[in-house]
Amino acid sequence: MSADPLIRVTGLRKTFGNHRVLDGVDLDVRAGEAVAMLGANGAGKTTLLKILATLVRPTRGTAAVAGHDCARDAERARLHIGLVAHGSYVYEDLTALENLKFWTTLAGLRPTAAALAGALARVELERAADERVRTFSAGMKRRLSLARFVLARPSVLLLDEPFAGLSIEERRDVLALVTGIPRDVTIVMIEHDMDVALDFAERITVLHFGEVVMEGTRTEVVAHPRTREIYLGE
């Protein structure tokens, strides 16, 4: 792994009106790490991810990906970032293949027909390439979102509750794809389910009312007294 963090968040604060969502968040993620950010609803997880994805500007502090400030140098930062949200953001009236072609055009990519077919095969959608996405299950739509990552191969993959709204079988399929991502890719996953985070991540960061209250390995976070306080109300 590189000595310098691929993702660096320093003193990050975000307010919406009088509501403070993030309050002095610091976070370093090194190349090749898989980090899960845990927290209850309203903890600030999704806002932090949106700042990293260059979709929201911080009120104070900085967030940088591959040395590029996510607010001041958003265009260059985006070249290193892939985002999969639980909303999937696919076009329902296009086929799976048309979705990929449209997205690659917007991204300025020129994949070959073989590369497009290969990306769909990687997420096990090759047989559904010419089907309208409106006929897809939630799990299939989530896998189609991951196909975009397969094509672009960014160094950072941001996952916003990628298993939300999926059946047990669909969760298993998507988890298999995510855990099969090459180890040189840096992954930051937002999750509220501790069991999912513990199964996936090497390192856990816990947000509580906009602040990082604990950070460490799976074992350290499970053993931390604040875990029971936050998740079990004890």
C-alpha positions in Angstrom: 0.0 0.0 0.0 1.1 3.6 -0.6 2.4 5.5 2.4 0.1 8.5 1.6 -3.6 8.2 2.0 -5.6 8.0 -1.2 -8.5 9.7 0.6 -7.9 12.4 3.1 -10.6 14.2 5.0 -9.6 17.0 7.4 -11.7 19.1 9.8 -14.8 18.5 7.6 -17.9 20.4 8.6 -21.2 20.6 6.8 -24.3 22.6 7.8 -27.7 23.0 6.2 -29.1 26.2 7.6 -28.8 25.9 11.4 -28.5 22.1 11.2 -24.9 20.8 11.6 -24.6 17.4 9.8 -20.9 16.9 10.0 -18.7 18.4 12.7 -14.9 18.3 12.4 -14.6 14.9 10.7 -11.1 13.5 10.0 -10.6 10.4 8.0 -7.6 8.8 6.1 -8.1 5.9 3.8 -5.1 4.3 2.1 -4.9 2.7 -1.3 -6.4 -0.8 -1.3 -8.3 -0.5 2.0 -11.9 -1.4 2.4 -13.5 0.8 5.0 -17.1 0.8 6.2 -18.7 3.9 7.8 -21.4 2.9 10.3 -24.0 5.0 12.0 -27.7 5.5 12.6 -29.9 7.5 10.3 -28.9 11.1 10.5 -25.4 10.4 11.6 -24.0 12.2 8.5 -22.8 9.2 6.6 -24.4 9.9 3.3 -23.4 13.6 3.4 -19.8 12.6 3.9 -20.0 10.2 1.0 -21.6 12.9 -1.2 -18.8 15.3 -0.4 -16.2 12.7 -1.4 -18.2 12.1 -4.6 -18.0 15.9 -5.4 -21.8 16.1 -5.2 -21.9 18.4 -2.1 -19.5 21.1 -1.0 -18.3 21.2 2.6 -19.0 24.2 4.7 -15.5 24.0 6.2 -12.5 21.7 6.0 -11.3 19.6 3.1 -11.8 16.3 1.4 -9.4 15.1 -1.2 -9.2 12.0 -3.4 -5.8 11.1 -5.1 -4.5 14.5 -4.0 -7.4 16.4 -5.7 -9.6 18.6 -3.6 -13.2 17.4 -4.0 -14.6 20.9 -4.0 -11.9 23.0 -5.7 -10.7 20.4 -8.2 -13.9 18.3 -8.5 -13.4 17.4 -12.2 -10.0 15.8 -11.6 -11.2 14.1 -8.4 -14.1 12.5 -10.3 -11.7 10.7 -12.7 -10.7 8.5 -9.7 -14.1 7.9 -8.3 -16.9 5.4 -9.0 -20.2 5.7 -7.1 -22.9 3.1 -6.5 -25.9 4.4 -4.6 -28.9 2.4 -3.3 -31.0 4.4 -5.8 -29.0 2.8 -8.6 -29.6 5.7 -11.0 -30.3 3.7 -14.1 -32.7 4.6 -16.9 -35.8 2.4 -16.7 -36.8 2.7 -20.4 -33.4 1.8 -21.8 -32.0 -1.7 -22.0 -29.1 -2.8 -19.9 -26.7 -2.4 -22.8 -28.2 1.0 -23.8 -27.7 2.2 -20.2 -24.0 1.3 -20.3 -23.6 2.9 -23.7 -25.3 6.1 -22.6 -23.3 6.3 -19.4 -20.0 5.7 -21.1 -20.8 8.5 -23.6 -21.4 10.9 -20.7 -18.2 9.7 -19.1 -16.2 10.3 -22.2 -15.3 6.6 -22.5 -15.2 4.6 -25.8 -15.4 0.9 -24.8 -15.5 -1.8 -27.5 -18.5 -4.0 -27.9 -16.5 -6.7 -26.3 -15.8 -4.6 -23.3 -19.5 -3.7 -22.8 -20.4 -7.4 -23.1 -17.7 -8.3 -20.7 -18.9 -5.8 -18.1 -22.4 -7.2 -18.3 -21.0 -10.7 -18.0 -19.0 -9.7 -14.9 -22.2 -8.7 -13.1 -24.1 -11.7 -14.5 -26.4 -9.7 -16.7 -25.2 -10.8 -20.2 -28.5 -12.6 -20.8 -30.5 -9.5 -19.9 -28.4 -7.1 -22.1 -31.3 -6.3 -24.4 -34.1 -6.2 -21.8 -35.7 -3.0 -20.6 -34.4 -2.1 -17.1 -37.9 -1.4 -15.9 -38.4 -5.2 -15.9 -35.3 -5.7 -13.6 -35.4 -6.5 -9.9 -33.7 -4.2 -7.5 -30.8 -6.5 -7.3 -30.3 -6.5 -11.1 -30.4 -2.7 -11.1 -27.7 -2.6 -8.4 -25.6 -5.0 -10.4 -26.0 -2.9 -13.5 -24.7 0.1 -11.5 -21.6 -2.0 -10.7 -21.1 -2.7 -14.4 -20.3 0.9 -14.8 -17.5 0.5 -12.3 -16.2 -2.5 -14.2 -15.9 -0.4 -17.3 -14.3 2.7 -15.8 -12.0 1.0 -13.3 -11.6 4.0 -11.0 -9.2 3.7 -8.1 -11.9 4.6 -5.5 -15.3 3.0 -5.3 -17.9 4.7 -3.0 -20.9 2.5 -2.0 -24.0 4.1 -0.5 -25.8 1.3 1.3 -25.5 -1.0 -1.7 -27.6 -3.7 -0.1 -30.6 -1.6 0.9 -33.9 -2.8 -0.3 -32.6 -6.1 -1.6 -33.8 -9.6 -0.8 -31.5 -12.0 1.0 -30.6 -13.7 -2.3 -30.0 -10.4 -4.0 -27.8 -9.2 -1.1 -25.7 -12.3 -1.4 -25.2 -11.8 -5.1 -24.2 -8.1 -4.8 -22.0 -8.9 -1.8 -20.2 -11.5 -3.9 -19.5 -9.0 -6.7 -18.3 -6.3 -4.2 -16.0 -8.7 -2.4 -14.6 -9.9 -5.7 -13.4 -6.4 -6.6 -9.6 -6.3 -7.2 -7.7 -5.5 -4.0 -6.0 -2.5 -5.5 -9.3 -0.6 -5.5 -10.0 1.5 -2.4 -13.6 1.0 -1.2 -15.6 3.2 1.2 -19.0 1.8 2.0 -21.8 3.6 3.9 -23.8 1.1 6.0 -26.2 1.1 8.9 -26.2 -2.6 9.4 -23.2 -3.6 11.6 -23.3 -7.3 10.6 -23.0 -6.3 6.9 -20.1 -3.9 7.7 -18.3 -6.5 9.8 -18.5 -9.1 7.0 -17.2 -6.7 4.4 -14.7 -4.1 5.8 -11.2 -4.3 7.1 -11.6 -1.1 9.0 -14.7 0.4 10.6 -15.5 4.1 11.2 -18.5 5.0 13.3 -20.3 8.4 12.9 -22.6 9.7 15.6 -24.4 13.0 15.2 -21.8 14.2 12.6 -18.7 13.2 14.6 -16.3 10.2 14.4 -16.8 8.5 17.7 -14.7 5.4 17.1 -12.5 3.9 14.4 -10.6 0.6 14.2 -10.6 -3.0 13.2 -13.7 -5.2 13.3 -12.6 -6.6 16.7 -11.8 -3.2 18.2 -15.2 -1.7 17.1 -17.2 -4.6 18.4 -15.4 -4.5 21.8 -15.7 -0.7 22.1 -18.3 0.3 24.8 -19.8 3.0 22.6 -20.9 0.3 20.1 -23.5 -1.0 22.6 -24.5 2.5 23.5 -25.1 3.6 19.9 -26.6 0.4 18.5 -28.3 -1.1 21.5 -29.1 2.0 23.5 -27.2 0.7 26.6 
